[in-house]
Amino acid sequence: MTTPIFTFTFLPLFLLISSIFTPITANNLISETCKKCARNDPNLSYKFCVTSLQAAPNSHGADLRRLGLISMKLVQHNVTNTRHFIKHLLKNKKLDKFVRARLDDCLELYTDAIPTIKQAIKNYKKKHNKDANIEVSSIVDASTTCEDGFEERPGLVSPLTKRNKETFQLCIIALSIINMDDLISALEEEDTNPPRRPPNLTEPRRHLDSAITTTQQPHRLGLFHEHPSPDIGSILTGPTTPPGFSNNCRGSSLGFRSHRGAKVK
């Protein structure tokens, strides 16, 4: 039997927010945020999340929204560095023809990812979270598409597996924080501008799903399909899956797969 996580009947909104975040201080925000991110998607390593955010400049003492910006800059650094690494690999004149073709594909994907993440950062700074979500999600697709290409030849070991996985996980962190920030904004807006209607203590408070807009799910480089955002309880405490991710990764040594269902090994 499932026990409800939240009840909105008589709990004032400011108390609800307080009950969620009171235990979180500036010193443990990274740890608590990573716990929520990892709980939202089993493909993300909690240790990887904590290590990545703690290593970033100015992350200590940052609030949640600042952590979101930091996570997106980590994505930017990762895709830029990976592009340089691919160009270095392509300098090898003895490369197998198939491998070279796959690296060329990945170079194009990561080259496109650089302006995409820059635009995502701009949109996030402007609080255009939905647009930032779409752009970061497209980079998730780029990493899995790159890895998928090497699987077309059975037994071939991708030289980019580690980097693709890191790109994937950094994007999960960014997307999870974007969703948390959306939730907090919706709660605060609801508290500041309550619905204009007569009080009715016998009616449970309406769920806040409607306050969160739908997100866009990426499907193979630039095509997106709308689907409802996860509910409030699942975003903060749930296990849920950020937009565009599969939580069914059995048989995948990396723990992530592409949107077309091909497992990354």
RAFEN-V972425 format. One record per run of one state. SS is the DSSP state (h for helix, s for strand, l for the rest). FROM is the first residue (numbers start at 1). TO is the last residue. Records with the same first field share a line. If there is no record, write none. Layout:
SS: FROM-TO, FROM-TO
//
This chain:
l: 1-12, 22-28, 41-45, 56-63, 90-96, 126-128, 152-160, 193-207, 212-214, 220-222, 228-231, 237-256, 258-262, 264-265
h: 13-21, 29-40, 46-55, 64-89, 97-125, 129-151, 161-192, 208-211, 232-236
s: 215-219, 223-227, 257-257, 263-263
//
